[in-house]
Amino acid sequence: MTFYQIKMAIYATFLTNYYGLKLKKASGAKEKKRLRTQYSKTLLNRLHIEVKLKNPEKIPSKGQFLLISNHRSVIDPILIEAATEHHHIFGHWISKKELYDSFFFGLFVKNAGTVLLDRDAKQMGSFFADIKRCVKAGDSIYLFPEGTRSKDGIELGKFQGGAQLIAMKNRLPILPLFISTQANDTLKASLGNSRKKSEIIIEVGDVIDYRDRNRSLEENYRQQFNIPAAVVK
């Protein structure tokens, strides 16, 4: 690691835990959204990364959603937070247990507004109950339907079944976002050059009816963003 990369790692750890403490004291969705956005923009500004939202008019002015996105970089959540700054939407991120237990992310994740997904749990009843509580409170749900970051530059991995199920169980319209820029490469370039300025583009797709049975959620998503069908190996 270079000196700049070490310095950025220390700064990011401090900033993440600092906002984790602030979020712990926050009350209400509006305050949490403000702090999450502030954290995201502060870190992205430090990395000299600007986020541009394409087709922002496709985000409805009211309502709750299941917000979904492709996932190729560790910074994808903060990109989405920054991109949706000026929209009413606030959602609880579906978060893996590993993040809850992480020294780097743990404090932030536990307090930012998340739903814990423990893949080792024998029963998923409490997971779906937590989601239902969030929806009843008037909030949205955010998740990456691939379930993990896609590797080797793949635009989109195979969708897991959970996204469609969550939308149907809670009658949530699905709001698709697509991070069209390879954010992982952008992050690496930013960490390799302290003066490099970069731009990441996020596209907003058309809202998908959770009752749509004509095609799978993955097929709908791929068609909207012109992503080739996955190659079956």
Backbone as numpy.savetxt, mean C-alpha at the origin, in Angstrom:
# Nx Ny Nz CAx CAy CAz Cx Cy Cz
27.83 -1.10 2.11 27.00 0.10 2.11 27.87 1.35 2.11
27.42 2.36 1.36 28.13 3.63 1.35 27.75 4.43 2.60
28.50 5.50 2.85 28.20 6.34 4.01 26.79 6.93 3.88
26.43 7.35 2.66 25.10 7.93 2.44 24.01 6.91 2.73
24.20 5.67 2.31 23.21 4.63 2.55 23.06 4.32 4.04
24.18 4.32 4.75 24.14 4.11 6.21 23.39 5.25 6.88
23.70 6.46 6.44 23.03 7.65 7.01 21.53 7.61 6.74
21.13 7.19 5.54 19.71 7.11 5.20 19.01 6.01 6.00
19.70 4.90 6.24 19.12 3.81 7.03 18.85 4.26 8.46
19.80 5.00 9.03 19.63 5.53 10.40 18.49 6.54 10.43
18.47 7.43 9.43 17.43 8.46 9.37 16.04 7.82 9.23
15.93 6.84 8.32 14.63 6.20 8.08 14.15 5.46 9.32
15.07 4.82 10.04 14.70 4.11 11.28 14.19 5.09 12.33
14.91 6.20 12.48 14.49 7.23 13.44 13.12 7.79 13.06
12.97 8.17 11.78 11.73 8.80 11.33 10.54 7.85 11.49
10.73 6.59 11.14 9.65 5.60 11.23 9.19 5.41 12.66
10.13 5.30 13.58 9.76 5.11 14.98 9.23 6.40 15.61
9.73 7.54 15.17 9.22 8.83 15.65 7.74 8.97 15.30
7.41 8.66 14.04 6.00 8.75 13.64 5.18 7.62 14.23
5.81 6.50 14.53 5.11 5.43 15.21 4.60 5.88 16.57
5.42 6.66 17.28 5.02 7.20 18.58 3.92 8.24 18.43
4.04 9.10 17.41 3.01 10.12 17.18 1.68 9.47 16.82
1.73 8.42 16.02 0.51 7.72 15.64 -0.14 7.01 16.82
0.68 6.59 17.76 0.15 5.93 18.96 -0.75 6.87 19.75
-0.43 8.16 19.70 -1.21 9.17 20.43 -2.35 9.74 19.59
-2.36 9.43 18.31 -3.37 10.00 17.41 -4.73 9.37 17.64
-5.75 10.17 17.46 -7.12 9.66 17.60 -7.91 10.01 16.34
-8.53 9.03 15.76 -9.37 9.27 14.60 -8.64 9.09 13.28
-9.42 8.77 12.25 -8.88 8.49 10.93 -8.20 9.70 10.30
-8.79 10.88 10.47 -8.22 12.08 9.85 -6.82 12.37 10.37
-6.64 12.23 11.67 -5.33 12.50 12.26 -4.32 11.44 11.82
-4.74 10.20 11.77 -3.83 9.14 11.32 -3.45 9.34 9.85
-4.41 9.72 9.03 -4.12 9.97 7.61 -3.13 11.12 7.47
-3.32 12.18 8.24 -2.41 13.33 8.17 -0.99 12.92 8.53
-0.85 12.14 9.59 0.48 11.73 10.04 1.11 10.73 9.07
0.33 9.82 8.55 0.86 8.86 7.58 1.33 9.57 6.31
0.56 10.55 5.86 0.94 11.32 4.68 2.20 12.13 4.96
2.24 12.76 6.11 3.39 13.58 6.49 4.67 12.74 6.55
4.57 11.58 7.15 5.71 10.66 7.23 6.16 10.25 5.83
5.22 9.87 5.00 5.54 9.39 3.65 6.22 10.47 2.83
5.68 11.68 2.85 6.25 12.77 2.06 7.62 13.18 2.58
7.79 13.15 3.90 9.09 13.51 4.48 10.17 12.55 4.02
9.87 11.26 4.07 10.86 10.25 3.67 11.12 10.31 2.16
10.08 10.47 1.37 10.26 10.54 -0.08 11.02 11.80 -0.49
10.76 12.91 0.19 11.51 14.14 -0.10 12.99 13.95 0.20
13.29 13.23 1.27 14.68 12.97 1.63 15.37 12.11 0.57
14.58 11.25 -0.06 15.10 10.39 -1.13 15.05 11.07 -2.50
14.50 12.29 -2.53 14.34 13.06 -3.78 13.46 12.31 -4.78
12.41 11.69 -4.26 11.46 10.97 -5.11 10.13 11.71 -5.09
9.63 12.05 -6.27 8.33 12.70 -6.41 7.32 11.70 -6.96
6.11 11.74 -6.41 5.06 10.82 -6.85 4.03 11.58 -7.68
3.72 11.05 -8.85 2.70 11.64 -9.71 1.53 10.67 -9.84
0.32 11.19 -9.67 -0.89 10.37 -9.76 -1.56 10.61 -11.11
-1.72 9.56 -11.89 -2.35 9.65 -13.20 -3.82 9.24 -13.09
-4.70 10.02 -13.68 -6.16 9.79 -13.63 -6.72 9.92 -12.22
-6.34 10.96 -11.47 -6.85 11.12 -10.10 -8.36 11.30 -10.04
-8.96 11.76 -11.15 -10.41 11.97 -11.17 -11.18 10.66 -11.06
-10.50 9.54 -11.23 -11.17 8.24 -11.11 -11.37 7.80 -9.66
-10.76 8.53 -8.73 -11.00 8.24 -7.31 -12.29 8.94 -6.90
-13.33 8.20 -6.55 -14.60 8.83 -6.16 -14.43 9.78 -4.98
-15.28 10.79 -4.92 -15.17 11.81 -3.88 -15.70 11.33 -2.53
-16.38 10.20 -2.51 -16.86 9.67 -1.24 -17.01 8.16 -1.35
-17.19 7.54 -0.20 -17.37 6.09 -0.18 -16.18 5.35 0.40
-16.36 4.06 0.59 -15.31 3.17 1.10 -14.92 2.19 0.00
-13.67 1.73 0.08 -13.16 0.87 -0.99 -12.21 -0.19 -0.45
-12.00 -1.18 -1.28 -10.86 -2.07 -1.12 -9.84 -1.56 -2.14
-8.82 -0.87 -1.65 -7.78 -0.33 -2.53 -6.73 -1.41 -2.76
-6.46 -1.71 -4.02 -5.45 -2.73 -4.33 -4.37 -2.13 -5.24
-3.19 -2.70 -5.16 -2.07 -2.23 -5.98 -1.09 -3.37 -6.23
-0.33 -3.25 -7.31 0.80 -4.16 -7.51 1.87 -3.84 -6.47
2.83 -4.74 -6.30 3.78 -4.60 -5.18 5.16 -5.08 -5.59
6.08 -4.11 -5.83 7.43 -4.47 -6.25 8.52 -3.87 -5.37
8.13 -3.01 -4.42 9.14 -2.31 -3.63 8.69 -2.13 -2.19
9.66 -2.04 -1.29 9.37 -1.82 0.13 8.73 -0.45 0.36
8.91 0.49 -0.58 8.35 1.83 -0.39 6.95 1.98 -1.00
6.38 0.92 -1.55 5.06 1.02 -2.19 3.98 1.62 -1.27
3.88 1.22 0.00 2.84 1.82 0.86 2.97 3.33 1.00
4.20 3.83 1.15 4.34 5.29 1.32 4.12 6.01 0.00
4.37 5.35 -1.12 4.06 5.95 -2.41 2.55 6.16 -2.54
1.79 5.16 -2.13 0.32 5.24 -2.20 -0.21 6.28 -1.23
0.36 6.34 -0.02 -0.06 7.35 0.95 0.16 8.76 0.40
1.33 8.99 -0.20 1.65 10.31 -0.75 0.76 10.64 -1.94
0.49 9.64 -2.78 -0.30 9.86 -3.99 -1.75 10.20 -3.68
-2.28 9.67 -2.59 -3.70 9.89 -2.24 -3.87 10.98 -1.18
-2.86 11.81 -1.02 -2.89 12.85 0.02 -4.14 13.72 -0.04
-4.54 14.13 -1.23 -5.64 15.10 -1.36 -7.00 14.45 -1.59
-7.10 13.17 -1.31 -8.37 12.46 -1.46 -8.87 12.01 -0.09
-10.18 11.88 0.02 -10.80 11.60 1.33 -10.44 10.24 1.88
-10.03 9.35 1.04 -9.90 7.94 1.41 -8.85 7.69 2.49
-9.25 6.91 3.50 -8.34 6.44 4.55 -8.58 4.96 4.73
-7.51 4.20 4.73 -7.69 2.76 4.84 -6.75 2.10 5.82
-7.15 0.93 6.26 -6.30 0.10 7.12 -5.54 -0.88 6.23
-4.23 -0.85 6.33 -3.40 -1.75 5.54 -3.46 -3.17 6.11
-3.57 -4.15 5.23 -3.40 -5.54 5.65 -1.90 -5.75 5.84
-1.50 -6.14 7.04 -0.07 -6.20 7.37 0.33 -7.59 7.87
1.43 -8.09 7.34 1.94 -9.39 7.77 2.49 -9.32 9.19
2.44 -10.44 9.89 2.92 -10.52 11.26 4.40 -10.14 11.37
5.18 -10.46 10.33 6.60 -10.13 10.35 6.84 -8.63 10.52
5.95 -7.81 9.96 6.09 -6.36 10.09 5.75 -5.90 11.50
4.77 -6.55 12.13 4.42 -6.22 13.51 5.61 -6.48 14.43
6.37 -7.51 14.14 7.48 -7.90 15.00 8.80 -7.24 14.60
8.78 -6.42 13.55 10.01 -5.82 13.03 10.50 -4.66 13.90
11.82 -4.62 14.14 12.42 -3.50 14.87 12.23 -2.20 14.09
12.37 -2.29 12.78 12.29 -1.09 11.94 10.86 -0.60 11.80
9.93 -1.50 11.49 8.55 -1.10 11.17 7.55 -1.29 12.30
7.87 -2.13 13.29 6.88 -2.58 14.25 6.04 -1.50 14.91
6.68 -0.52 15.51 5.96 0.53 16.24 5.04 1.31 15.30
5.53 1.60 14.11 4.73 2.34 13.14 3.53 1.52 12.69
3.79 0.29 12.29 2.73 -0.57 11.75 1.62 -0.81 12.77
1.98 -1.04 14.02 0.98 -1.32 15.06 0.05 -0.14 15.31
0.54 1.08 15.06 -0.23 2.27 15.42 -0.78 3.06 14.24
-0.38 2.69 13.01 -0.74 3.51 11.85 -2.15 3.25 11.33
-2.73 2.13 11.73 -4.03 1.74 11.19 -3.85 0.54 10.29
-3.75 -0.63 10.88 -3.50 -1.86 10.12 -4.36 -3.00 10.65
-4.47 -4.03 9.83 -5.13 -5.27 10.23 -4.07 -6.37 10.14
-3.84 -7.05 11.24 -2.81 -8.07 11.30 -3.23 -9.34 10.55
-2.35 -9.79 9.65 -2.56 -11.06 8.96 -1.49 -12.04 9.43
-1.91 -13.01 10.22 -1.00 -14.04 10.70 -1.22 -15.30 9.87
-0.31 -15.54 8.94 -0.48 -16.66 8.02 -0.35 -18.02 8.70
0.21 -18.02 9.90 0.37 -19.28 10.63 -0.83 -19.61 11.51
-1.77 -18.67 11.59 -2.94 -18.89 12.44 -3.81 -20.02 11.87
-4.33 -20.85 12.77 -5.16 -21.98 12.33 -6.54 -21.51 11.87
-7.02 -20.42 12.46 -8.32 -19.88 12.10 -8.16 -18.44 11.64
-8.92 -18.05 10.61 -8.85 -16.69 10.07 -10.04 -15.85 10.50
-10.86 -16.38 11.41 -12.06 -15.67 11.83 -11.77 -14.30 12.41
-10.76 -14.20 13.27 -10.44 -12.92 13.90 -9.95 -11.91 12.88
-9.24 -12.37 11.86 -8.75 -11.49 10.79 -9.92 -10.85 10.05
-10.88 -11.66 9.64 -12.04 -11.12 8.92 -12.92 -10.27 9.83
-12.96 -10.60 11.12 -13.73 -9.80 12.08 -13.10 -8.42 12.24
-11.77 -8.36 12.26 -11.07 -7.08 12.37 -11.34 -6.20 11.15
-11.35 -6.82 9.99 -11.65 -6.07 8.76 -13.06 -5.52 8.81
-14.00 -6.33 9.24 -15.39 -5.89 9.31 -15.56 -4.72 10.28
-14.82 -4.74 11.39 -14.88 -3.63 12.35 -14.38 -2.34 11.71
-13.31 -2.43 10.94 -12.77 -1.25 10.27 -13.76 -0.68 9.26
-14.39 -1.56 8.51 -15.37 -1.13 7.51 -16.59 -0.51 8.17
-17.06 -1.11 9.27 -18.20 -0.55 10.00 -17.89 0.83 10.56
-16.61 1.08 10.85 -16.20 2.38 11.37 -16.13 3.44 10.27
-16.35 3.01 9.01 -16.36 3.96 7.90 -15.06 4.04 7.12
-14.12 3.14 7.40 -12.81 3.18 6.76 -12.72 2.19 5.59
-11.68 2.37 4.79 -11.42 1.48 3.67 -10.36 0.45 4.06
-10.09 -0.46 3.16 -9.06 -1.48 3.37 -8.06 -1.40 2.22
-6.76 -1.43 2.56 -5.71 -1.40 1.55 -4.96 -2.74 1.56
-4.69 -3.27 0.39 -3.86 -4.48 0.36 -3.18 -4.69 -0.99
-2.17 -5.52 -0.97 -1.46 -5.95 -2.17 -1.93 -7.38 -2.48
-2.78 -7.56 -3.49 -3.38 -8.88 -3.71 -2.40 -9.97 -4.11
-1.18 -9.60 -4.51 -0.17 -10.63 -4.81 0.30 -11.32 -3.53
0.13 -10.64 -2.39 0.50 -11.22 -1.11 1.93 -11.00 -0.71
2.79 -10.66 -1.67 4.20 -10.40 -1.39 4.77 -9.60 -2.55
5.98 -9.08 -2.38 6.59 -8.31 -3.46 6.98 -9.24 -4.61
6.67 -8.81 -5.84 7.08 -9.59 -7.01 8.56 -9.34 -7.28
9.24 -10.37 -7.72 10.69 -10.31 -7.91 11.06 -10.29 -9.39
12.35 -10.01 -9.62 12.95 -10.10 -10.96 12.28 -9.20 -11.99
11.78 -8.04 -11.54 11.21 -7.09 -12.47 9.85 -7.45 -13.01
9.22 -8.50 -12.49 7.89 -8.90 -12.95 6.89 -7.79 -12.61
6.08 -7.40 -13.60 5.12 -6.32 -13.38 4.05 -6.69 -12.37
3.60 -7.93 -12.44 2.50 -8.35 -11.58 2.55 -9.85 -11.36
2.56 -10.25 -10.08 2.52 -11.67 -9.75 1.09 -12.17 -9.68
0.93 -13.43 -9.41 -0.40 -14.05 -9.31 -1.14 -13.52 -8.09
-2.41 -13.14 -8.28 -3.25 -12.68 -7.17 -3.63 -13.86 -6.28
-3.60 -13.61 -4.98 -4.14 -14.57 -4.03 -5.66 -14.36 -3.95
-6.36 -15.29 -3.36 -7.83 -15.20 -3.35 -8.42 -14.25 -2.33
-7.60 -13.76 -1.40 -8.12 -12.97 -0.29 -8.77 -11.66 -0.67
-8.24 -10.97 -1.68 -8.76 -9.65 -2.05 -10.22 -9.73 -2.48
-10.52 -10.64 -3.38 -11.89 -10.79 -3.86 -12.83 -11.17 -2.71
-12.36 -12.04 -1.84 -13.18 -12.49 -0.71 -13.48 -11.34 0.25
-12.47 -10.53 0.55 -12.66 -9.38 1.44 -13.67 -8.40 0.85
-13.54 -8.14 -0.45 -14.46 -7.21 -1.11 -15.90 -7.72 -1.05
-16.09 -9.00 -1.32 -17.44 -9.57 -1.32 -18.04 -9.62 0.07
-17.25 -10.05 1.06 -17.75 -10.15 2.43 -18.19 -8.80 2.99
-17.52 -7.72 2.54 -17.79 -6.40 3.10 -18.46 -5.45 2.11
-18.82 -5.99 0.94 -19.51 -5.21 -0.10 -18.74 -3.94 -0.43
-17.46 -4.10 -0.66 -16.59 -2.96 -0.94 -16.28 -2.87 -2.43
-16.57 -1.74 -3.07 -16.09 -1.53 -4.43 -14.55 -1.59 -4.41
-13.96 -2.04 -5.50 -12.51 -2.22 -5.54 -11.88 -1.09 -6.34
-10.95 -0.38 -5.71 -10.25 0.74 -6.35 -8.84 0.29 -6.74
-8.58 0.08 -8.03 -7.26 -0.42 -8.43 -6.26 0.70 -8.73
-5.08 0.57 -8.16 -3.96 1.46 -8.48 -2.85 0.62 -9.08
-2.07 1.23 -9.96 -0.94 0.52 -10.58 0.30 1.41 -10.52
1.32 0.94 -9.81 2.59 1.67 -9.74 3.37 1.28 -10.99
3.27 2.12 -12.03 3.82 1.76 -13.34 5.34 1.89 -13.40
5.90 2.77 -12.58 7.36 2.89 -12.50 7.92 1.74 -11.68
9.08 1.24 -12.06 9.73 0.19 -11.27 10.34 0.85 -10.03
9.54 0.90 -8.97 9.91 1.65 -7.77 11.16 1.11 -7.09
11.38 -0.18 -7.19 12.56 -0.77 -6.55 13.84 -0.26 -7.19
13.84 -0.16 -8.52 15.00 0.39 -9.23 15.19 1.86 -8.89
14.08 2.59 -8.78 14.14 4.00 -8.44 14.73 4.20 -7.05
14.31 3.36 -6.10 14.83 3.44 -4.74 16.33 3.16 -4.72
16.76 2.13 -5.43 18.19 1.79 -5.48 19.00 2.93 -6.07
18.47 3.55 -7.13 19.16 4.67 -7.76 19.26 5.86 -6.81
18.20 6.11 -6.06 18.20 7.23 -5.10 19.20 6.99 -3.98
19.30 5.76 -3.52 20.24 5.44 -2.45 21.68 5.40 -2.97
21.83 5.28 -4.27 23.17 5.26 -4.85 23.68 6.63 -5.24
22.78 7.61 -5.26 23.17 8.97 -5.64 22.34 9.95 -4.84
22.96 10.62 -3.88 22.24 11.49 -2.95 21.64 12.72 -3.62
22.03 13.01 -4.86 21.52 14.20 -5.55 20.55 13.87 -6.67
20.35 12.60 -6.92 19.50 12.20 -8.03 18.02 12.42 -7.71
17.31 13.11 -8.61 15.88 13.33 -8.45 15.12 12.35 -9.35
14.08 11.75 -8.81 13.34 10.74 -9.55 11.84 10.98 -9.45
11.12 10.37 -10.36 9.66 10.47 -10.38 9.06 9.07 -10.49
8.04 8.82 -9.70 7.32 7.55 -9.76 5.86 7.84 -10.11
5.35 7.12 -11.09 3.97 7.34 -11.55 3.06 6.22 -11.06
1.92 6.64 -10.50 0.89 5.69 -10.07 -0.38 5.99 -10.87
-0.91 4.97 -11.51 -2.12 5.11 -12.31 -3.35 4.65 -11.52
-4.44 5.37 -11.69 -5.71 4.98 -11.07 -6.59 4.34 -12.13
-7.13 3.18 -11.83 -8.01 2.50 -12.76 -9.48 2.75 -12.44
-10.35 2.14 -13.20 -11.79 2.27 -12.97 -12.20 1.39 -11.78
-13.11 1.91 -10.98 -13.62 1.15 -9.83 -14.28 -0.14 -10.32
-13.99 -1.23 -9.63 -14.51 -2.56 -10.00 -15.63 -2.96 -9.03
-16.74 -3.38 -9.57 -17.86 -3.86 -8.75 -17.47 -5.19 -8.12
-17.61 -5.28 -6.81 -17.24 -6.52 -6.12 -18.10 -7.72 -6.55
-19.24 -7.44 -7.18 -20.14 -8.51 -7.63 -19.81 -9.02 -9.04
-18.82 -8.40 -9.67 -18.47 -8.78 -11.04 -17.93 -10.21 -11.09
-18.67 -11.10 -11.75 -18.26 -12.50 -11.87 -17.83 -12.85 -13.30
-17.81 -11.85 -14.19 -17.49 -12.13 -15.59 -16.02 -12.52 -15.79
-15.16 -12.04 -14.89 -13.74 -12.37 -14.97 -13.15 -12.22 -13.58
-12.00 -12.80 -13.38 -11.37 -12.72 -12.07 -10.84 -11.31 -11.82
-10.58 -11.01 -10.57 -10.04 -9.70 -10.21 -8.70 -9.48 -10.90
-7.88 -10.50 -10.95 -6.57 -10.37 -11.61 -6.73 -10.08 -13.10
-7.66 -10.77 -13.75 -7.89 -10.54 -15.18 -8.36 -9.11 -15.42
-9.27 -8.63 -14.58 -9.78 -7.26 -14.70 -8.64 -6.25 -14.53
-7.81 -6.48 -13.51 -6.69 -5.58 -13.22 -5.70 -5.56 -14.39
-5.34 -6.72 -14.89 -4.39 -6.79 -16.01 -4.93 -6.08 -17.24
-6.22 -6.25 -17.52 -6.81 -5.62 -18.69 -6.82 -4.09 -18.55
-7.16 -3.60 -17.36 -7.22 -2.16 -17.16 -5.87 -1.49 -17.38
-4.80 -2.16 -16.94 -3.48 -1.54 -17.00 -2.58 -2.15 -18.08
-3.20 -2.90 -18.99 -2.48 -3.48 -20.14 -1.27 -4.29 -19.72
-1.47 -5.16 -18.73 -0.39 -6.03 -18.25 -0.60 -7.41 -18.86
0.39 -7.96 -19.55 0.23 -9.28 -20.16 -0.13 -10.35 -19.14
-0.83 -11.35 -19.58 -1.21 -12.46 -18.69 0.04 -13.15 -18.16
-0.06 -13.65 -16.93 1.07 -14.32 -16.31 1.42 -15.59 -17.08
2.72 -15.86 -17.18 3.19 -17.06 -17.87 3.14 -18.23 -16.88
2.44 -19.28 -17.23 2.34 -20.46 -16.37 3.55 -21.35 -16.62
4.31 -21.63 -15.55 5.52 -22.44 -15.69 5.23 -23.88 -15.29
